[in-house]
Amino acid sequence: MNLLRSCHLVLCIVGTIAVCSAQDNADPRLTEVWEPVPPGVIPGRGQSPPSDAFVLFDGTQLAEWRSVRGGAARWTVRDSCLTVFPGAGDIETLRVFGDVQLHLEFRCPAGGHGRGQGRGQSGVLLQGLYEVQVLDSYGNPTYANGQCGAIYKQSIPLVNACRPPGEWQSFDIVFLAPRFTDGGSILSPAFITVFQNGVLVQNHAEIQGGTVDRGGPKYELHPLKMPLRLQEHGSPVGYRNIWVREL
């Protein structure tokens, strides 16, 4: 038995050496893949978007937005900044999107007035349903799944990467939209990755359903592409440099 085991071990070693030798001698061109060739994209510089991005707000006007209540968006545009107008309601894009890379910059009001959810609150809703929380969470305790960078009431951010109120901050978001069966059941949930100020705060987090304030989230059948929404929550949060790349 020991002799048989020894012979088997020798054969395995010899076989492994032979395979490795064959790989070492293989033509390296056999593992080269030449197509498809990725399309070229010119990266942005400073606040400029990449060449294949669609600009949703360039600092001058709201032609790409409308009020969720109907009609024109009634937020304020001044000094290259789009500012929430308290009481005017949410705004959403005229265009619809599915899987996206989204960049935007936001600024919570200076002074740090208010506490908890009452301080610099707004939100970015992918497909108008799945919210990344905007909040002044700099030295401002609140429930963890409601602080800035949270998938609201679902996923706590990995870290608090907030800057002081009054300073510009950024979100870079990669969103993969949910898929449904023809019968309306969820086939694949949505996933989201979020960088806040260049720091990873959501790492391919699974979204459990549409954002709700009360009760548990759940999925309801909707089109693959829907508008992006910015939330009005009574605080004059500012936005700028908003662009999106369809994936």
N, C-alpha and C positions, 0 to 999 in steps of 0.2 A: 504493500500500500504506500509506504514511504517513497519507494522507487517510482511508482506511478505519479505521485504528487510532484516529485522532483522533476520528472520528465515533462509534466504539464506546465510547471513553472518555467522551465527552460524554453518550451515552445512558445509560451506567452511573451517572454522577454524577446525571443528572436523575432516573433511576429511584430511586436511593437517597434523594434529597431528597423524592421523592413518597411513598415508603414511610414515611420518618420523619415527614413532615407528616401522613400518614394516621394514624400511631400517636399523634402528639401530639393529634390532634383526636378520637381514639376515646373512647368513653364508658368511664371508669375502672371502672364497675360490671361491665363484661364480664369483668374478671379477678378479681372478688371471689368467693370460695368460702365459703359459709355453712354447709354441712353436709358431713360429720358434725360436731356440736359436741363438743369434747373434754369428758369428764366432769370435774367439779371434784374436786380433792384438796386437803385442808388440810395444808400442810407441817408437819413436826414442829418443835418448839422445844427447843433443848438436846438431851437424850437421848431425847426423845419421837419415836416413828416417825411417818411420814405416815399420814393417816387411812385409806388403802386398804392398808396393810401388814398382814401376818400376823406376829404376834410369836412367835418360836420360843423365846426365853428372856427373861423379864422380871425376873430376879434373885431369884425366889422358889422355883421348883420345876422339875422335869424331866418334866412331863407330856407334852411334845411329842417326847420322845426315848426311845430304847431302846438297849440294847447290841447291837452287831453280832454278838456271840457268842450272843445270845438273852437274853430277860428284860429286867428294868429296867436303865436306865442307872445305873452305879455311880460316876459322878464326884461330886465334892464341891460342894455349894452352901452358900456362907457369905458373909455381908456383900455380898449382891447379885452375887456372883461365882461363876461355874461353873469349877471347876478340874479339870484332868486328874488322875485318880488313877492313878499309875503301876502298870502291870500289869493294869488293868481292861479294856483293849482300847478300840477305837474306839466312838463312839456315832453314831447316825444318827437322822434325823427319822422320825416315824411317817407324816407326809404325804409325798407325792411331788411333784416339781417338774420343769418343763422349762426354758423361757426365764425368767430371773429377774433382778431387781435384788436383791442381797443386801448387807446391812450387818451388820458385827459389829466388836466391839472386843476386842483381845487384849493380854495382858501377859506378857512373858517374865520368868522369875524374876529378882529382884534379885541383884546380886553378880557376875553375869557368869561363873559357874563353868563350866568345861569349855571345849572348843575345837571349832571347825568345826561339823560336824553334831551334835555332842554338847552343844550349848548352846542351850537353850530351843526345842527343835524340836517342832512339831506340824504340822498342815496342815488346809486346808479343801478338801474334795473335792466338787465339783459333780457331781451325779448319782452320787455315791459312787465316781467313776472318774477325774475330772480335777482334779488337785491344784494349789492355790495354796499355796506353801510358807510356813509360819510358822517363823521362826528368829530367834534373837538375832544379827543381822548388824551390830550396832553395834561397830565395831572388832574384828570377828571374821572373818578371812579363811576362805573355803571356795570350792569350785568355783562359778563364776558362775551356772550354771543350777540351783543348789541353794540359793542365798541367799534371804533373805526377799523375797517378792513375785515369785519366779520361778514359772513354770509348770513344775513339777518335772521336771528333766532334759530340758526342751524349749525354753523361752523365757526368756532372760536379762532381768531387769527393766531398764527404761531408766535408772533411777538407784537408788541406795541411799538410801531415805527413812526409815531406821530411827531411832527414838528410843532412848535408853539403856535397858538392862534395868531392870525395875521400874516403868517408866512405861507408861501405857495408850496403845495405838496403835489405828488403825482400818483396816479394809478396806472399800471400797465397790466392789462387783463387778457388772458387767453381763455375763451369760452367755447366749449363744445356743446352744441344744442342737443336736447333730448330727441330721441326717435320713438315713434309710436307704431304699433301695428295698425292694419286697416280697421280693426275693430275698436281702436282707441286705447288699448292697453299699452303700458310702457314697455318698449323694446330695449332701449338703452337710456339710462338717466343722463342728465347734464353733468358736465365736469367743468371746474373752473380753477385757474391758477392766477394768483394776484401778487404783483409786486407793488409795494407802497414805498415811495421814495427810494426805489432800487433794492428794497429788502423784501425777500419772499415772505408773504404772510398767509397765503393759501396755496397749498401744494397739490394740484390735481384733486381738489376736494370734490367729493360727490354731492351734488345738490339733491335734496330729498323731495323736492316739489316746489310749487309756487310759494313765494314769500307771503306769510300771514302773521299778524300780530297776536292773534288768539288761536289756540288749538294747534294741531299738528299740520305740517305741510303735506300736500298731496299733488300728484300730477293730474292734469286734465288735458285732453286732446287739444292741440293747437297746431297751426301751420308751422312748417320748418323755419320760415322767415317771418319775423315780426319786428316792430319798431324798438329802438332803444329809448329808454325813458330816464329823465332826471327828475328827482322828487323835490317838491316844495313842501317844507315842513315848518314854515313859519320863521326860518332863520335866513338872513341875507348872505348865504354861502355864494362865493364866486367861483366861476369856471372859466377856463381858457384852453386853447391849443387842444381841441378835441378832434381826433381822427381815428379812422377804423380801416383795417385791412380784412377783407373777406378771405377765409381760409378754405 
